[in-house]
Amino acid sequence: MGGGDTANGVIGPSGGMLELKGRQFIRSGLAASLTVPPSALAAPTMVALTETTVPPPAALLDWSPVYRLDPLGLPLAQAVDVVLPWSNSAGTFSPADPPPLSMWFSADGTCFTRLADSNTNGAGFEQATITAFGFIVVGAPRSPSTATCP
């Protein structure tokens, strides 16, 4: 789980970026980031990226904290790029052997679905695009052998 760290700022029609160096940054050396392209937001909006203390979804083996993007439910006129660092207790995997991870999204933090364009980078981050703000986590679906793992 994350430590509750937040990065926030006002992003408007010209676009912008938020970068968060929270607890996951300490483990992986990579920051979580949100890149909003021009015209994705119609008006200046206070945007926040939080590394939450929320437990991961039970159906996933989590490789990152659950992140929250505020304002929740904010629709975006264009897809926004999200990059989330991931690690395990041994650090990150080599580019030749990345784990089968994906980025998962939930509008309200209850039901997570895989983001179709989720892409794993062996350097230790997952990237994808979203069209509304909500909750995001990097993980892999539990298999029968991991169903009882904490």
N, CA, C and O atoms as a GROMACS GRO file, in nm:
protein
  600
    1MET      N    1   0.084  -0.119   0.000
    1MET     CA    2   0.000   0.000   0.000
    1MET      C    3   0.088   0.124   0.000
    1MET      O    4   0.203   0.122   0.044
    2GLY      N    5   0.030   0.231  -0.050
    2GLY     CA    6   0.101   0.358  -0.055
    2GLY      C    7   0.103   0.426   0.080
    2GLY      O    8   0.050   0.376   0.179
    3GLY      N    9   0.165   0.542   0.081
    3GLY     CA   10   0.179   0.617   0.205
    3GLY      C   11   0.086   0.736   0.216
    3GLY      O   12   0.095   0.811   0.313
    4GLY      N   13  -0.004   0.756   0.118
    4GLY     CA   14  -0.096   0.868   0.124
    4GLY      C   15  -0.041   0.996   0.063
    4GLY      O   16  -0.103   1.102   0.074
    5ASP      N   17   0.075   0.988  -0.002
    5ASP     CA   18   0.134   1.107  -0.065
    5ASP      C   19   0.050   1.155  -0.182
    5ASP      O   20  -0.012   1.074  -0.251
    6THR      N   21   0.047   1.286  -0.204
    6THR     CA   22  -0.033   1.347  -0.311
    6THR      C   23   0.049   1.452  -0.384
    6THR      O   24   0.126   1.527  -0.325
    7ALA      N   25   0.030   1.455  -0.516
    7ALA     CA   26   0.078   1.565  -0.599
    7ALA      C   27  -0.045   1.630  -0.658
    7ALA      O   28  -0.135   1.560  -0.705
    8ASN      N   29  -0.053   1.764  -0.655
    8ASN     CA   30  -0.169   1.829  -0.713
    8ASN      C   31  -0.130   1.960  -0.779
    8ASN      O   32  -0.022   2.015  -0.754
    9GLY      N   33  -0.219   2.006  -0.864
    9GLY     CA   34  -0.197   2.132  -0.933
    9GLY      C   35  -0.314   2.162  -1.024
    9GLY      O   36  -0.397   2.075  -1.051
   10VAL      N   37  -0.319   2.284  -1.071
   10VAL     CA   38  -0.424   2.324  -1.164
   10VAL      C   39  -0.376   2.296  -1.305
   10VAL      O   40  -0.269   2.341  -1.347
   11ILE      N   41  -0.457   2.220  -1.379
   11ILE     CA   42  -0.428   2.192  -1.520
   11ILE      C   43  -0.546   2.244  -1.600
   11ILE      O   44  -0.662   2.219  -1.565
   12GLY      N   45  -0.518   2.314  -1.708
   12GLY     CA   46  -0.622   2.375  -1.789
   12GLY      C   47  -0.624   2.325  -1.931
   12GLY      O   48  -0.566   2.220  -1.961
   13PRO      N   49  -0.690   2.398  -2.020
   13PRO     CA   50  -0.704   2.357  -2.160
   13PRO      C   51  -0.571   2.340  -2.234
   13PRO      O   52  -0.565   2.268  -2.334
   14SER      N   53  -0.466   2.403  -2.187
   14SER     CA   54  -0.336   2.387  -2.255
   14SER      C   55  -0.264   2.259  -2.213
   14SER      O   56  -0.159   2.227  -2.269
   15GLY      N   57  -0.319   2.184  -2.117
   15GLY     CA   58  -0.260   2.058  -2.073
   15GLY      C   59  -0.159   2.078  -1.962
   15GLY      O   60  -0.135   2.190  -1.917
   16GLY      N   61  -0.099   1.968  -1.920
   16GLY     CA   62   0.001   1.975  -1.814
   16GLY      C   63   0.034   1.838  -1.761
   16GLY      O   64  -0.014   1.736  -1.812
   17MET      N   65   0.118   1.834  -1.658
   17MET     CA   66   0.166   1.708  -1.602
   17MET      C   67   0.175   1.716  -1.451
   17MET      O   68   0.208   1.821  -1.394
   18LEU      N   69   0.145   1.604  -1.385
   18LEU     CA   70   0.170   1.587  -1.241
   18LEU      C   71   0.265   1.471  -1.226
   18LEU      O   72   0.257   1.372  -1.299
   19GLU      N   73   0.357   1.483  -1.130
   19GLU     CA   74   0.450   1.375  -1.100
   19GLU      C   75   0.451   1.354  -0.949
   19GLU      O   76   0.459   1.449  -0.872
   20LEU      N   77   0.442   1.227  -0.908
   20LEU     CA   78   0.435   1.193  -0.766
   20LEU      C   79   0.550   1.099  -0.730
   20LEU      O   80   0.565   0.991  -0.787
   21LYS      N   81   0.631   1.144  -0.635
   21LYS     CA   82   0.741   1.062  -0.584
   21LYS      C   83   0.705   1.017  -0.443
   21LYS      O   84   0.754   1.072  -0.345
   22GLY      N   85   0.618   0.916  -0.436
   22GLY     CA   86   0.571   0.864  -0.308
   22GLY      C   87   0.649   0.743  -0.263
   22GLY      O   88   0.766   0.726  -0.298
   23ARG      N   89   0.584   0.659  -0.185
   23ARG     CA   90   0.647   0.539  -0.130
   23ARG      C   91   0.695   0.445  -0.241
   23ARG      O   92   0.802   0.386  -0.230
   24GLN      N   93   0.614   0.432  -0.348
   24GLN     CA   94   0.654   0.344  -0.457
   24GLN      C   95   0.780   0.396  -0.527
   24GLN      O   96   0.860   0.318  -0.578
   25PHE      N   97   0.798   0.528  -0.530
   25PHE     CA   98   0.920   0.587  -0.586
   25PHE      C   99   1.042   0.540  -0.508
   25PHE      O  100   1.146   0.512  -0.568
   26ILE      N  101   1.030   0.531  -0.378
   26ILE     CA  102   1.142   0.487  -0.294
   26ILE      C  103   1.181   0.344  -0.330
   26ILE      O  104   1.300   0.312  -0.333
   27ARG      N  105   1.082   0.258  -0.358
   27ARG     CA  106   1.109   0.117  -0.391
   27ARG      C  107   1.162   0.102  -0.533
   27ARG      O  108   1.253   0.022  -0.557
   28SER      N  109   1.104   0.176  -0.628
   28SER     CA  110   1.136   0.154  -0.769
   28SER      C  111   1.230   0.257  -0.830
   28SER      O  112   1.294   0.230  -0.931
   29GLY      N  113   1.239   0.376  -0.768
   29GLY     CA  114   1.318   0.483  -0.826
   29GLY      C  115   1.248   0.557  -0.939
   29GLY      O  116   1.308   0.642  -1.004
   30LEU      N  117   1.120   0.525  -0.961
   30LEU     CA  118   1.043   0.587  -1.069
   30LEU      C  119   0.921   0.658  -1.010
   30LEU      O  120   0.858   0.609  -0.916
   31ALA      N  121   0.888   0.773  -1.066
   31ALA     CA  122   0.772   0.849  -1.020
   31ALA      C  123   0.646   0.807  -1.093
   31ALA      O  124   0.652   0.765  -1.209
   32ALA      N  125   0.532   0.818  -1.027
   32ALA     CA  126   0.402   0.805  -1.093
   32ALA      C  127   0.375   0.938  -1.163
   32ALA      O  128   0.411   1.044  -1.111
   33SER      N  129   0.313   0.932  -1.281
   33SER     CA  130   0.285   1.058  -1.350
   33SER      C  131   0.155   1.052  -1.428
   33SER      O  132   0.105   0.946  -1.466
   34LEU      N  133   0.102   1.169  -1.449
   34LEU     CA  134  -0.022   1.191  -1.522
   34LEU      C  135   0.008   1.303  -1.622
   34LEU      O  136   0.046   1.413  -1.581
   35THR      N  137  -0.009   1.276  -1.752
   35THR     CA  138   0.015   1.376  -1.855
   35THR      C  139  -0.115   1.406  -1.926
   35THR      O  140  -0.172   1.320  -1.994
   36VAL      N  141  -0.162   1.529  -1.911
   36VAL     CA  142  -0.290   1.572  -1.969
   36VAL      C  143  -0.258   1.650  -2.097
   36VAL      O  144  -0.192   1.753  -2.092
   37PRO      N  145  -0.306   1.601  -2.214
   37PRO     CA  146  -0.277   1.672  -2.339
   37PRO      C  147  -0.364   1.797  -2.353
   37PRO      O  148  -0.464   1.811  -2.283
   38PRO      N  149  -0.326   1.887  -2.442
   38PRO     CA  150  -0.408   2.006  -2.467
   38PRO      C  151  -0.551   1.964  -2.506
   38PRO      O  152  -0.571   1.865  -2.576
   39SER      N  153  -0.648   2.040  -2.460
   39SER     CA  154  -0.791   2.023  -2.489
   39SER      C  155  -0.858   1.906  -2.416
   39SER      O  156  -0.976   1.881  -2.437
   40ALA      N  157  -0.784   1.834  -2.330
   40ALA     CA  158  -0.848   1.725  -2.254
   40ALA      C  159  -0.941   1.782  -2.148
   40ALA      O  160  -1.043   1.721  -2.115
   41LEU      N  161  -0.906   1.900  -2.093
   41LEU     CA  162  -0.989   1.968  -1.994
   41LEU      C  163  -1.037   2.100  -2.054
   41LEU      O  164  -0.959   2.174  -2.114
   42ALA      N  165  -1.164   2.128  -2.037
   42ALA     CA  166  -1.223   2.250  -2.095
   42ALA      C  167  -1.190   2.375  -2.015
   42ALA      O  168  -1.189   2.485  -2.070
   43ALA      N  169  -1.163   2.359  -1.886
   43ALA     CA  170  -1.139   2.474  -1.799
   43ALA      C  171  -1.029   2.439  -1.699
   43ALA      O  172  -1.004   2.321  -1.675
   44PRO      N  173  -0.964   2.538  -1.639
   44PRO     CA  174  -0.865   2.509  -1.536
   44PRO      C  175  -0.930   2.426  -1.423
   44PRO      O  176  -1.036   2.461  -1.370
   45THR      N  177  -0.862   2.318  -1.388
   45THR     CA  178  -0.917   2.223  -1.290
   45THR      C  179  -0.809   2.182  -1.192
   45THR      O  180  -0.697   2.151  -1.234
   46MET      N  181  -0.839   2.182  -1.062
   46MET     CA  182  -0.747   2.130  -0.962
   46MET      C  183  -0.746   1.978  -0.975
   46MET      O  184  -0.848   1.913  -0.955
   47VAL      N  185  -0.631   1.923  -1.009
   47VAL     CA  186  -0.614   1.780  -1.032
   47VAL      C  187  -0.520   1.725  -0.926
   47VAL      O  188  -0.422   1.791  -0.890
   48ALA      N  189  -0.548   1.605  -0.876
   48ALA     CA  190  -0.462   1.543  -0.775
   48ALA      C  191  -0.435   1.397  -0.810
   48ALA      O  192  -0.522   1.326  -0.860
   49LEU      N  193  -0.312   1.355  -0.784
   49LEU     CA  194  -0.269   1.216  -0.799
   49LEU      C  195  -0.221   1.172  -0.662
   49LEU      O  196  -0.125   1.227  -0.608
   50THR      N  197  -0.290   1.072  -0.604
   50THR     CA  198  -0.261   1.028  -0.467
   50THR      C  199  -0.223   0.881  -0.465
   50THR      O  200  -0.290   0.799  -0.526
   51GLU      N  201  -0.116   0.848  -0.395
   51GLU     CA  202  -0.076   0.710  -0.369
   51GLU      C  203  -0.149   0.671  -0.241
   51GLU      O  204  -0.103   0.704  -0.131
   52THR      N  205  -0.261   0.601  -0.254
   52THR     CA  206  -0.350   0.578  -0.140
   52THR      C  207  -0.300   0.470  -0.045
   52THR      O  208  -0.205   0.398  -0.074
   53THR      N  209  -0.367   0.462   0.068
   53THR     CA  210  -0.348   0.354   0.164
   53THR      C  211  -0.459   0.251   0.150
   53THR      O  212  -0.475   0.165   0.237
   54VAL      N  213  -0.536   0.259   0.042
   54VAL     CA  214  -0.646   0.167   0.015
   54VAL      C  215  -0.590   0.028  -0.018
   54VAL      O  216  -0.495   0.018  -0.095
   55PRO      N  217  -0.646  -0.079   0.040
   55PRO     CA  218  -0.599  -0.213   0.006
   55PRO      C  219  -0.625  -0.244  -0.142
   55PRO      O  220  -0.718  -0.189  -0.202
   56PRO      N  221  -0.543  -0.330  -0.202
   56PRO     CA  222  -0.563  -0.365  -0.342
   56PRO      C  223  -0.690  -0.448  -0.361
   56PRO      O  224  -0.740  -0.508  -0.265
   57PRO      N  225  -0.741  -0.453  -0.483
   57PRO     CA  226  -0.857  -0.538  -0.510
   57PRO      C  227  -0.823  -0.685  -0.480
   57PRO      O  228  -0.712  -0.730  -0.511
   58ALA      N  229  -0.916  -0.758  -0.422
   58ALA     CA  230  -0.891  -0.897  -0.384
   58ALA      C  231  -0.862  -0.987  -0.503
   58ALA      O  232  -0.793  -1.088  -0.487
   59ALA      N  233  -0.911  -0.954  -0.620
   59ALA     CA  234  -0.892  -1.038  -0.738
   59ALA      C  235  -0.754  -1.020  -0.802
   59ALA      O  236  -0.720  -1.093  -0.895
   60LEU      N  237  -0.675  -0.925  -0.754
   60LEU     CA  238  -0.545  -0.897  -0.815
   60LEU      C  239  -0.430  -0.918  -0.718
   60LEU      O  240  -0.443  -0.892  -0.598
   61LEU      N  241  -0.318  -0.965  -0.772
   61LEU     CA  242  -0.191  -0.958  -0.700
   61LEU      C  243  -0.136  -0.820  -0.733
   61LEU      O  244  -0.101  -0.794  -0.849
   62ASP      N  245  -0.127  -0.735  -0.636
   62ASP     CA  246  -0.087  -0.596  -0.662
   62ASP      C  247   0.064  -0.583  -0.670
   62ASP      O  248   0.139  -0.647  -0.596
   63TRP      N  249   0.107  -0.498  -0.764
   63TRP     CA  250   0.248  -0.467  -0.782
   63TRP      C  251   0.271  -0.317  -0.764
   63TRP      O  252   0.383  -0.268  -0.782
   64SER      N  253   0.166  -0.246  -0.730
   64SER     CA  254   0.177  -0.103  -0.701
   64SER      C  255   0.071  -0.071  -0.597
   64SER      O  256  -0.020  -0.150  -0.574
   65PRO      N  257   0.082   0.044  -0.535
   65PRO     CA  258  -0.029   0.091  -0.453
   65PRO      C  259  -0.149   0.123  -0.542
   65PRO      O  260  -0.135   0.133  -0.664
   66VAL      N  261  -0.263   0.138  -0.482
   66VAL     CA  262  -0.380   0.190  -0.553
   66VAL      C  263  -0.364   0.341  -0.557
   66VAL      O  264  -0.344   0.405  -0.454
   67TYR      N  265  -0.372   0.398  -0.677
   67TYR     CA  266  -0.363   0.543  -0.694
   67TYR      C  267  -0.502   0.599  -0.718
   67TYR      O  268  -0.588   0.533  -0.776
   68ARG      N  269  -0.523   0.721  -0.673
   68ARG     CA  270  -0.651   0.790  -0.693
   68ARG      C  271  -0.625   0.917  -0.773
   68ARG      O  272  -0.534   0.994  -0.742
   69LEU      N  273  -0.706   0.938  -0.877
   69LEU     CA  274  -0.698   1.058  -0.959
   69LEU      C  275  -0.823   1.140  -0.934
   69LEU      O  276  -0.935   1.093  -0.957
   70ASP      N  277  -0.804   1.262  -0.887
   70ASP     CA  278  -0.917   1.351  -0.857
   70ASP      C  279  -0.917   1.470  -0.951
   70ASP      O  280  -0.812   1.513  -1.000
   71PRO      N  281  -1.036   1.522  -0.975
   71PRO     CA  282  -1.167   1.488  -0.918
   71PRO      C  283  -1.223   1.358  -0.977
   71PRO      O  284  -1.226   1.339  -1.098
   72LEU      N  285  -1.267   1.271  -0.886
   72LEU     CA  286  -1.322   1.141  -0.926
   72LEU      C  287  -1.433   1.160  -1.029
   72LEU      O  288  -1.518   1.249  -1.017
   73GLY      N  289  -1.432   1.075  -1.131
   73GLY     CA  290  -1.537   1.075  -1.232
   73GLY      C  291  -1.526   1.185  -1.335
   73GLY      O  292  -1.609   1.193  -1.426
   74LEU      N  293  -1.424   1.270  -1.324
   74LEU     CA  294  -1.409   1.379  -1.421
   74LEU      C  295  -1.390   1.321  -1.561
   74LEU      O  296  -1.292   1.250  -1.585
   75PRO      N  297  -1.483   1.350  -1.654
   75PRO     CA  298  -1.465   1.301  -1.791
   75PRO      C  299  -1.360   1.386  -1.863
   75PRO      O  300  -1.347   1.505  -1.836
   76LEU      N  301  -1.286   1.324  -1.952
   76LEU     CA  302  -1.181   1.392  -2.025
   76LEU      C  303  -1.213   1.391  -2.174
   76LEU      O  304  -1.256   1.289  -2.228
   77ALA      N  305  -1.192   1.503  -2.241
   77ALA     CA  306  -1.222   1.514  -2.383
   77ALA      C  307  -1.121   1.438  -2.468
   77ALA      O  308  -1.150   1.402  -2.582
   78GLN      N  309  -1.003   1.412  -2.414
   78GLN     CA  310  -0.901   1.333  -2.482
   78GLN      C  311  -0.837   1.240  -2.379
   78GLN      O  312  -0.837   1.268  -2.259
   79ALA      N  313  -0.782   1.129  -2.428
   79ALA     CA  314  -0.717   1.034  -2.339
   79ALA      C  315  -0.596   1.096  -2.271
   79ALA      O  316  -0.522   1.172  -2.332
   80VAL      N  317  -0.579   1.063  -2.144
   80VAL     CA  318  -0.471   1.113  -2.060
   80VAL      C  319  -0.374   0.997  -2.036
   80VAL      O  320  -0.417   0.885  -2.010
   81ASP      N  321  -0.244   1.024  -2.045
   81ASP     CA  322  -0.142   0.922  -2.022
   81ASP      C  323  -0.112   0.909  -1.873
   81ASP      O  324  -0.093   1.008  -1.803
   82VAL      N  325  -0.109   0.783  -1.826
   82VAL     CA  326  -0.075   0.754  -1.687
   82VAL      C  327   0.042   0.658  -1.686
   82VAL      O  328   0.043   0.559  -1.759
   83VAL      N  329   0.142   0.687  -1.603
   83VAL     CA  330   0.256   0.599  -1.583
   83VAL      C  331   0.263   0.569  -1.434
   83VAL      O  332   0.268   0.659  -1.350
   84LEU      N  333   0.263   0.438  -1.400
   84LEU     CA  334   0.272   0.397  -1.260
   84LEU      C  335   0.392   0.305  -1.241
   84LEU      O  336   0.407   0.207  -1.315
   85PRO      N  337   0.477   0.334  -1.143
   85PRO     CA  338   0.588   0.245  -1.113
   85PRO      C  339   0.538   0.120  -1.042
   85PRO      O  340   0.435   0.124  -0.973
   86TRP      N  341   0.610   0.012  -1.057
   86TRP     CA  342   0.578  -0.111  -0.985
   86TRP      C  343   0.708  -0.175  -0.938
   86TRP      O  344   0.815  -0.150  -0.994
   87SER      N  345   0.696  -0.257  -0.837
   87SER     CA  346   0.810  -0.333  -0.788
   87SER      C  347   0.759  -0.448  -0.704
   87SER      O  348   0.642  -0.454  -0.668
   88ASN      N  349   0.850  -0.538  -0.672
   88ASN     CA  350   0.820  -0.642  -0.576
   88ASN      C  351   0.923  -0.633  -0.466
   88ASN      O  352   1.001  -0.538  -0.463
   89SER      N  353   0.926  -0.729  -0.378
   89SER     CA  354   1.019  -0.718  -0.265
   89SER      C  355   1.165  -0.724  -0.308
   89SER      O  356   1.253  -0.682  -0.234
   90ALA      N  357   1.192  -0.775  -0.428
   90ALA     CA  358   1.330  -0.784  -0.477
   90ALA      C  359   1.365  -0.666  -0.567
   90ALA      O  360   1.476  -0.661  -0.620
   91GLY      N  361   1.273  -0.572  -0.586
   91GLY     CA  362   1.299  -0.460  -0.677
   91GLY      C  363   1.224  -0.479  -0.807
   91GLY      O  364   1.113  -0.533  -0.806
   92THR      N  365   1.281  -0.437  -0.917
   92THR     CA  366   1.215  -0.452  -1.046
   92THR      C  367   1.273  -0.570  -1.122
   92THR      O  368   1.380  -0.620  -1.087
   93PHE      N  369   1.203  -0.613  -1.226
   93PHE     CA  370   1.248  -0.724  -1.309
   93PHE      C  371   1.335  -0.671  -1.423
   93PHE      O  372   1.332  -0.552  -1.454
   94SER      N  373   1.410  -0.759  -1.483
   94SER     CA  374   1.490  -0.721  -1.598
   94SER      C  375   1.399  -0.702  -1.720
   94SER      O  376   1.292  -0.762  -1.725
   95PRO      N  377   1.440  -0.620  -1.817
   95PRO     CA  378   1.358  -0.601  -1.937
   95PRO      C  379   1.332  -0.733  -2.011
   95PRO      O  380   1.232  -0.745  -2.082
   96ALA      N  381   1.422  -0.832  -1.995
   96ALA     CA  382   1.405  -0.959  -2.064
   96ALA      C  383   1.301  -1.048  -1.996
   96ALA      O  384   1.254  -1.145  -2.056
   97ASP      N  385   1.263  -1.016  -1.873
   97ASP     CA  386   1.172  -1.104  -1.798
   97ASP      C  387   1.070  -1.025  -1.718
   97ASP      O  388   1.061  -1.044  -1.596
   98PRO      N  389   0.990  -0.936  -1.782
   98PRO     CA  390   0.890  -0.863  -1.705
   98PRO      C  391   0.775  -0.955  -1.665
   98PRO      O  392   0.744  -1.048  -1.739
   99PRO      N  393   0.712  -0.931  -1.552
   99PRO     CA  394   0.598  -1.013  -1.512
   99PRO      C  395   0.475  -0.980  -1.598
   99PRO      O  396   0.473  -0.876  -1.664
  100PRO      N  397   0.373  -1.066  -1.598
  100PRO     CA  398   0.253  -1.042  -1.680
  100PRO      C  399   0.159  -0.942  -1.612
  100PRO      O  400   0.053  -0.980  -1.562
  101LEU      N  401   0.198  -0.817  -1.610
  101LEU     CA  402   0.123  -0.714  -1.539
  101LEU      C  403   0.034  -0.634  -1.634
  101LEU      O  404   0.054  -0.634  -1.755
  102SER      N  405  -0.063  -0.566  -1.575
  102SER     CA  406  -0.150  -0.472  -1.646
  102SER      C  407  -0.191  -0.362  -1.550
  102SER      O  408  -0.180  -0.377  -1.428
  103MET      N  409  -0.239  -0.253  -1.606
  103MET     CA  410  -0.296  -0.146  -1.526
  103MET      C  411  -0.447  -0.168  -1.523
  103MET      O  412  -0.508  -0.200  -1.625
  104TRP      N  413  -0.505  -0.152  -1.405
  104TRP     CA  414  -0.647  -0.178  -1.382
  104TRP      C  415  -0.713  -0.049  -1.334
  104TRP      O  416  -0.654   0.024  -1.254
  105PHE      N  417  -0.835  -0.021  -1.382
  105PHE     CA  418  -0.904   0.105  -1.353
  105PHE      C  419  -1.040   0.079  -1.289
  105PHE      O  420  -1.108  -0.018  -1.322
  106SER      N  421  -1.078   0.167  -1.198
  106SER     CA  422  -1.212   0.166  -1.138
  106SER      C  423  -1.257   0.310  -1.120
  106SER      O  424  -1.183   0.394  -1.068
  107ALA      N  425  -1.378   0.338  -1.162
  107ALA     CA  426  -1.432   0.474  -1.147
  107ALA      C  427  -1.455   0.509  -1.001
  107ALA      O  428  -1.443   0.626  -0.962
  108ASP      N  429  -1.489   0.408  -0.919
  108ASP     CA  430  -1.523   0.437  -0.779
  108ASP      C  431  -1.444   0.355  -0.676
  108ASP      O  432  -1.470   0.366  -0.557
  109GLY      N  433  -1.350   0.276  -0.721
  109GLY     CA  434  -1.268   0.196  -0.630
  109GLY      C  435  -1.326   0.061  -0.594
  109GLY      O  436  -1.272  -0.008  -0.507
  110THR      N  437  -1.435   0.020  -0.660
  110THR     CA  438  -1.496  -0.109  -0.625
  110THR      C  439  -1.470  -0.217  -0.728
  110THR      O  440  -1.428  -0.327  -0.692
  111CYS      N  441  -1.493  -0.190  -0.854
  111CYS     CA  442  -1.479  -0.290  -0.960
  111CYS      C  443  -1.370  -0.246  -1.057
  111CYS      O  444  -1.386  -0.146  -1.127
  112PHE      N  445  -1.260  -0.320  -1.060
  112PHE     CA  446  -1.146  -0.284  -1.145
  112PHE      C  447  -1.149  -0.363  -1.275
  112PHE      O  448  -1.172  -0.484  -1.274
  113THR      N  449  -1.126  -0.295  -1.386
  113THR     CA  450  -1.116  -0.360  -1.517
  113THR      C  451  -0.981  -0.325  -1.579
  113THR      O  452  -0.926  -0.218  -1.555
  114ARG      N  453  -0.931  -0.418  -1.659
  114ARG     CA  454  -0.801  -0.398  -1.723
  114ARG      C  455  -0.811  -0.290  -1.829
  114ARG      O  456  -0.906  -0.287  -1.907
  115LEU      N  457  -0.713  -0.199  -1.832
  115LEU     CA  458  -0.707  -0.098  -1.937
  115LEU      C  459  -0.648  -0.165  -2.061
  115LEU      O  460  -0.538  -0.220  -2.057
  116ALA      N  461  -0.721  -0.159  -2.171
  116ALA     CA  462  -0.686  -0.233  -2.293
  116ALA      C  463  -0.548  -0.197  -2.348
  116ALA      O  464  -0.480  -0.283  -2.404
  117ASP      N  465  -0.505  -0.072  -2.332
  117ASP     CA  466  -0.376  -0.032  -2.388
  117ASP      C  467  -0.263  -0.037  -2.285
  117ASP      O  468  -0.156   0.021  -2.307
  118SER      N  469  -0.285  -0.106  -2.174
  118SER     CA  470  -0.184  -0.118  -2.070
  118SER      C  471  -0.059  -0.184  -2.128
  118SER      O  472  -0.067  -0.283  -2.200
  119ASN      N  473   0.057  -0.128  -2.094
  119ASN     CA  474   0.183  -0.173  -2.150
  119ASN      C  475   0.288  -0.178  -2.039
  119ASN      O  476   0.310  -0.079  -1.970
  120THR      N  477   0.352  -0.294  -2.022
  120THR     CA  478   0.454  -0.312  -1.919
  120THR      C  479   0.591  -0.277  -1.973
  120THR      O  480   0.630  -0.323  -2.081
  121ASN      N  481   0.665  -0.197  -1.898
  121ASN     CA  482   0.801  -0.163  -1.933
  121ASN      C  483   0.893  -0.234  -1.835
  121ASN      O  484   0.874  -0.223  -1.714
  122GLY      N  485   0.991  -0.306  -1.886
  122GLY     CA  486   1.083  -0.382  -1.800
  122GLY      C  487   1.163  -0.295  -1.705
  122GLY      O  488   1.223  -0.347  -1.611
  123ALA      N  489   1.165  -0.164  -1.728
  123ALA     CA  490   1.237  -0.074  -1.638
  123ALA      C  491   1.163  -0.053  -1.507
  123ALA      O  492   1.217   0.007  -1.413
  124GLY      N  493   1.039  -0.101  -1.499
  124GLY     CA  494   0.966  -0.093  -1.373
  124GLY      C  495   0.847  -0.001  -1.373
  124GLY      O  496   0.812   0.053  -1.268
  125PHE      N  497   0.784   0.021  -1.488
  125PHE     CA  498   0.662   0.098  -1.488
  125PHE      C  499   0.561   0.044  -1.586
  125PHE      O  500   0.595  -0.025  -1.683
  126GLU      N  501   0.436   0.076  -1.560
  126GLU     CA  502   0.323   0.038  -1.646
  126GLU      C  503   0.267   0.168  -1.700
  126GLU      O  504   0.261   0.268  -1.629
  127GLN      N  505   0.225   0.167  -1.826
  127GLN     CA  506   0.165   0.288  -1.884
  127GLN      C  507   0.036   0.252  -1.956
  127GLN      O  508   0.022   0.143  -2.010
  128ALA      N  509  -0.057   0.346  -1.955
  128ALA     CA  510  -0.187   0.329  -2.022
  128ALA      C  511  -0.252   0.466  -2.033
  128ALA      O  512  -0.199   0.565  -1.984
  129THR      N  513  -0.368   0.469  -2.098
  129THR     CA  514  -0.444   0.593  -2.108
  129THR      C  515  -0.580   0.574  -2.042
  129THR      O  516  -0.634   0.463  -2.037
  130ILE      N  517  -0.635   0.685  -1.993
  130ILE     CA  518  -0.768   0.685  -1.932
  130ILE      C  519  -0.849   0.800  -1.991
  130ILE      O  520  -0.794   0.896  -2.043
  131THR      N  521  -0.981   0.788  -1.983
  131THR     CA  522  -1.070   0.892  -2.035
  131THR      C  523  -1.158   0.952  -1.925
  131THR      O  524  -1.246   1.033  -1.953
  132ALA      N  525  -1.134   0.912  -1.801
  132ALA     CA  526  -1.202   0.969  -1.684
  132ALA      C  527  -1.111   0.943  -1.564
  132ALA      O  528  -1.028   0.852  -1.566
  133PHE      N  529  -1.128   1.022  -1.459
  133PHE     CA  530  -1.048   1.003  -1.339
  133PHE      C  531  -1.114   0.902  -1.246
  133PHE      O  532  -1.237   0.892  -1.241
  134GLY      N  533  -1.032   0.827  -1.174
  134GLY     CA  534  -1.080   0.725  -1.082
  134GLY      C  535  -0.962   0.665  -1.007
  134GLY      O  536  -0.868   0.735  -0.970
  135PHE      N  537  -0.967   0.533  -0.985
  135PHE     CA  538  -0.863   0.459  -0.914
  135PHE      C  539  -0.788   0.370  -1.012
  135PHE      O  540  -0.848   0.313  -1.103
  136ILE      N  541  -0.656   0.358  -0.991
  136ILE     CA  542  -0.573   0.276  -1.081
  136ILE      C  543  -0.472   0.198  -0.996
  136ILE      O  544  -0.422   0.248  -0.895
  137VAL      N  545  -0.444   0.074  -1.040
  137VAL     CA  546  -0.344  -0.010  -0.974
  137VAL      C  547  -0.275  -0.095  -1.079
  137VAL      O  548  -0.335  -0.126  -1.182
  138VAL      N  549  -0.150  -0.132  -1.054
  138VAL     CA  550  -0.079  -0.225  -1.140
  138VAL      C  551  -0.084  -0.361  -1.071
  138VAL      O  552  -0.054  -0.373  -0.952
  139GLY      N  553  -0.124  -0.464  -1.147
  139GLY     CA  554  -0.132  -0.596  -1.089
  139GLY      C  555  -0.153  -0.703  -1.194
  139GLY      O  556  -0.155  -0.676  -1.314
  140ALA      N  557  -0.168  -0.825  -1.146
  140ALA     CA  558  -0.195  -0.940  -1.231
  140ALA      C  559  -0.311  -1.017  -1.169
  140ALA      O  560  -0.324  -1.023  -1.046
  141PRO      N  561  -0.397  -1.076  -1.253
  141PRO     CA  562  -0.508  -1.154  -1.197
  141PRO      C  563  -0.455  -1.270  -1.114
  141PRO      O  564  -0.354  -1.331  -1.148
  142ARG      N  565  -0.523  -1.298  -1.006
  142ARG     CA  566  -0.485  -1.412  -0.923
  142ARG      C  567  -0.513  -1.542  -0.998
  142ARG      O  568  -0.616  -1.556  -1.064
  143SER      N  569  -0.422  -1.635  -0.988
  143SER     CA  570  -0.440  -1.768  -1.045
  143SER      C  571  -0.480  -1.861  -0.931
  143SER      O  572  -0.475  -1.821  -0.814
  144PRO      N  573  -0.519  -1.985  -0.962
  144PRO     CA  574  -0.552  -2.077  -0.852
  144PRO      C  575  -0.437  -2.092  -0.752
  144PRO      O  576  -0.462  -2.109  -0.632
  145SER      N  577  -0.313  -2.087  -0.799
  145SER     CA  578  -0.200  -2.104  -0.707
  145SER      C  579  -0.176  -1.980  -0.620
  145SER      O  580  -0.110  -1.990  -0.517
  146THR      N  581  -0.228  -1.863  -0.661
  146THR     CA  582  -0.208  -1.742  -0.582
  146THR      C  583  -0.337  -1.695  -0.516
  146THR      O  584  -0.339  -1.588  -0.454
  147ALA      N  585  -0.444  -1.771  -0.528
  147ALA     CA  586  -0.574  -1.729  -0.475
  147ALA      C  587  -0.572  -1.707  -0.325
  147ALA      O  588  -0.649  -1.625  -0.275
  148THR      N  589  -0.487  -1.775  -0.252
  148THR     CA  590  -0.484  -1.760  -0.107
  148THR      C  591  -0.370  -1.673  -0.059
  148THR      O  592  -0.350  -1.657   0.062
  149CYS      N  593  -0.292  -1.614  -0.152
  149CYS     CA  594  -0.182  -1.525  -0.112
  149CYS      C  595  -0.241  -1.397  -0.052
  149CYS      O  596  -0.350  -1.353  -0.090
  150PRO      N  597  -0.168  -1.338   0.042
  150PRO     CA  598  -0.219  -1.212   0.101
  150PRO      C  599  -0.214  -1.097   0.001
  150PRO      O  600  -0.252  -0.985   0.033
   0.00000   0.00000   0.00000
